[in-house]
Amino acid sequence: MSQTAVCNRHHSVDQQLCRWLLLSLDCLPSNQLVTTPDLIAQILGIERRGVTDATDKLQKLGAIQYVGGQITVLDRPQLEQLACECYAVMRKETNRLLVHCTRQPVSARMGH
């Protein structure tokens, strides 16, 4: 929890969104996540507009596709590069605490 607070205070909205997407997808069987900008904004503690701007940037870079409330990660390695170092720290701790999230990220399972 304290790592999230540090991340939210010191890193850009884009980096926070990448971190959150990666951590969320690490616990899912696919590279897709159904959510809304309002929910992401609440989770990250930012304004909805910040989420919209960040998702627009990630789409233009080709890292994600966001249509009808569904985010599809198209380029996970790129998303990992865009995320702050907090992702690796939080991923390690999540793996330690939650057995169901210990599987490899989708990109590793897909041979990327």
LOBA-540488 format. One record per residue (C-alpha): x, y, z; residue in one letter. Coordinates in steps of 0.001 Angstrom, whole numbers. Layout:
<sites>
@x = X&y = Y&z = Z&resn = a
...
</sites>
This chain:
<sites>
@x = 0&y = 0&z = 0&resn = m
@x = 2781&y = 2460&z = 820&resn = s
@x = 4410&y = 1738&z = -2552&resn = q
@x = 1170&y = 2797&z = -4258&resn = t
@x = 1142&y = 6041&z = -2281&resn = a
@x = 4738&y = 6772&z = -3263&resn = v
@x = 3990&y = 5947&z = -6888&resn = c
@x = 890&y = 8125&z = -6980&resn = n
@x = 2841&y = 11027&z = -5507&resn = r
@x = 6021&y = 10837&z = -7565&resn = h
@x = 5199&y = 9360&z = -10967&resn = h
@x = 3232&y = 10604&z = -13951&resn = s
@x = -344&y = 9544&z = -14615&resn = v
@x = 914&y = 7660&z = -17678&resn = d
@x = 3374&y = 5662&z = -15566&resn = q
@x = 740&y = 4989&z = -12902&resn = q
@x = -1740&y = 3768&z = -15503&resn = l
@x = 856&y = 1437&z = -17044&resn = c
@x = 1709&y = 62&z = -13592&resn = r
@x = -1944&y = -486&z = -12733&resn = w
@x = -2726&y = -2149&z = -16069&resn = l
@x = 232&y = -4496&z = -15768&resn = l
@x = -554&y = -5478&z = -12179&resn = l
@x = -4216&y = -6023&z = -13048&resn = s
@x = -3438&y = -8130&z = -16093&resn = l
@x = -889&y = -10219&z = -14200&resn = d
@x = -3831&y = -11764&z = -12343&resn = c
@x = -6016&y = -12328&z = -15412&resn = l
@x = -5886&y = -15116&z = -17996&resn = p
@x = -5805&y = -12732&z = -20983&resn = s
@x = -4481&y = -9388&z = -22131&resn = n
@x = -7904&y = -7722&z = -21809&resn = q
@x = -9472&y = -5769&z = -18989&resn = l
@x = -13015&y = -4398&z = -18826&resn = v
@x = -13226&y = -1112&z = -16927&resn = t
@x = -14248&y = 2524&z = -17143&resn = t
@x = -12228&y = 5735&z = -17006&resn = p
@x = -14165&y = 6688&z = -13873&resn = d
@x = -13145&y = 3492&z = -12087&resn = l
@x = -9499&y = 3870&z = -13104&resn = i
@x = -9565&y = 7489&z = -11933&resn = a
@x = -10924&y = 6415&z = -8543&resn = q
@x = -8342&y = 3650&z = -8181&resn = i
@x = -5445&y = 5951&z = -9100&resn = l
@x = -6819&y = 8937&z = -7209&resn = g
@x = -6771&y = 11221&z = -10228&resn = i
@x = -9294&y = 13078&z = -12357&resn = e
@x = -11087&y = 11240&z = -15149&resn = r
@x = -9537&y = 13585&z = -17717&resn = r
@x = -6089&y = 12363&z = -16721&resn = g
@x = -7125&y = 8788&z = -17443&resn = v
@x = -8546&y = 9768&z = -20818&resn = t
@x = -5357&y = 11630&z = -21745&resn = d
@x = -3156&y = 8722&z = -20626&resn = a
@x = -5177&y = 6061&z = -22469&resn = t
@x = -5174&y = 8248&z = -25595&resn = d
@x = -1354&y = 8484&z = -25415&resn = k
@x = -982&y = 4733&z = -24922&resn = l
@x = -3286&y = 4053&z = -27872&resn = q
@x = -1314&y = 6404&z = -30135&resn = k
@x = 1870&y = 4578&z = -29139&resn = l
@x = 236&y = 1259&z = -30046&resn = g
@x = 579&y = -157&z = -26526&resn = a
@x = -3154&y = -563&z = -25902&resn = i
@x = -6513&y = -459&z = -27594&resn = q
@x = -9397&y = 984&z = -25577&resn = y
@x = -12844&y = 482&z = -27072&resn = v
@x = -16210&y = 280&z = -25358&resn = g
@x = -14813&y = -59&z = -21854&resn = g
@x = -12394&y = -2820&z = -22829&resn = q
@x = -8646&y = -2280&z = -22677&resn = i
@x = -6563&y = -4697&z = -24709&resn = t
@x = -2806&y = -4645&z = -24208&resn = v
@x = -1261&y = -4896&z = -27665&resn = l
@x = 2397&y = -4417&z = -26723&resn = d
@x = 3173&y = -5513&z = -23174&resn = r
@x = 6965&y = -5001&z = -23442&resn = p
@x = 6328&y = -1391&z = -24419&resn = q
@x = 3886&y = -977&z = -21516&resn = l
@x = 6527&y = -2384&z = -19165&resn = e
@x = 9066&y = 154&z = -20466&resn = q
@x = 6598&y = 3004&z = -19966&resn = l
@x = 5713&y = 1956&z = -16424&resn = a
@x = 7688&y = 3251&z = -13478&resn = c
@x = 9972&y = 1022&z = -11419&resn = e
@x = 7123&y = 585&z = -8922&resn = c
@x = 5647&y = -2115&z = -11162&resn = y
@x = 8561&y = -4480&z = -10554&resn = a
@x = 8532&y = -3774&z = -6806&resn = v
@x = 4780&y = -4291&z = -6516&resn = m
@x = 4793&y = -7360&z = -8785&resn = r
@x = 7393&y = -9025&z = -6589&resn = k
@x = 5395&y = -8301&z = -3431&resn = e
@x = 2115&y = -9403&z = -5043&resn = t
@x = 3709&y = -12694&z = -6052&resn = n
@x = 4915&y = -13196&z = -2520&resn = r
@x = 1495&y = -12509&z = -965&resn = l
@x = -1008&y = -13837&z = -3492&resn = l
@x = -572&y = -17331&z = -4828&resn = v
@x = -3134&y = -16855&z = -7632&resn = h
@x = -1030&y = -14039&z = -9104&resn = c
@x = 2205&y = -15985&z = -9207&resn = t
@x = 1791&y = -17133&z = -12769&resn = r
@x = 3874&y = -15457&z = -15420&resn = q
@x = 2564&y = -12340&z = -17138&resn = p
@x = 591&y = -12966&z = -20324&resn = v
@x = 3531&y = -11896&z = -22486&resn = s
@x = 5756&y = -14563&z = -20951&resn = a
@x = 3062&y = -17204&z = -21375&resn = r
@x = 2668&y = -16163&z = -25027&resn = m
@x = 6417&y = -16346&z = -25668&resn = g
@x = 7001&y = -12567&z = -25951&resn = h
</sites>
